[in-house]
Amino acid sequence: MTPQSTSKPADTTTRDDASGARPPSPLARLGRLLLHDRVALLILLLVVLVAWMMILDRGGYLLGPYDATYMAAALESFVPLCILALAEMLVILSGRGGIDLSVGAMVSLTGMAFGFMVGEWGWPLWPSLVAALAFGTALGAVNGFLVAVLGFPSLIATLATGYAYSSLALVSNDNAPISTKPVQDLHGLTSMTELPLGLPPVPRQFFTFLIPCAVLVWLLVNRTAFGRRLYAVGTNETAARYAALSVGGVRFRAFALAGLLSGVAAVVTVGQFASARPDAGTVGNGMALPAITIAVLGGVAITGGVGRVGGVIVAALLVVWLNAGILLYFEGSAGSRFQLLALGVLLIASTLLNAVARRSRRRRRPR
């Protein structure tokens, strides 16, 4: 008799490596993608938000229509917030707990300087614009000097300069806005622009200010030697020093560039309000904390060295459209209060998500 074969049937289960581990399921791969690709996660959340708000609109739960026209009009507040979030990204990327609490105050003070140039001193628009950007850069350079040269903690340094800049903005014109005719005419810089193909009108500053700033910041951090040094310093300051990088110089320029972007946001706010207001960047809860929240939500690690321009832009859009929906859901002043709650929840969630993603990356590194 022929002996029966005792061999086991071949294992036909697909293996993805020599260790015999099964490949992850499509759902696991999707979860990994959303965890490590912040832009993909934010786009998904943005789609869910818009779909949910439109469902509420169809059900009659909102005070007004949440449609394409309303979302396009909300881009008016999106532009300055996104520009300031890009400024915060540059500072946070530089590491050592880098943060700039003075961006809102720089918007106020630079806006007042711009208002004086155009509305009181009769300067032409373009020289005034260049001078305002230079002024904002100088304010940011003061922060950079305190942090990078004198070694002040950025939290303390920018809190102090924020108080100083806010005070100077208030006393510069005796706490009064500058609303002369030349300043009012600047509203044309931020008026609504008609789009082809029946698309809703979009604020002009979206094309004239935000897109150029976003492109320039992307090129700066991804295509220049300064960008590589910025990520290197933020990731590992000690290694950067051993590599003979000027850590202080990189941080100084990051704060100066944040001041430059704050100057751009100041020009935008003057155009939006048709007035140079001494509290433009600090009224209410100010612009600094929302800008920091957007940067962290966009995937910028508060420890430095990690962050992408695309994530910041999509995060800003998510926050602005969420706030716009909250205003339509709640009557009266309740909407603004729930906006603060939503901002706090987003900040905590994004910080936790950054921590989880960082631990996951460490576990996946080969030992």
PyMOL commands that set and color helices and strands:
alter all, ss='L'
color gray80, all
select helices_A, chain A and resi 26-36+38-58+68-73+75-93+103-120+125-149+154-172+181-190+205-223+225-235+237-242+247-273+288-297+309-329+334-364
alter helices_A, ss='H'
color red, helices_A
select strands_A, chain A and resi 192-193+202-203
alter strands_A, ss='S'
color yellow, strands_A
deselect
rebuild
show_as cartoon
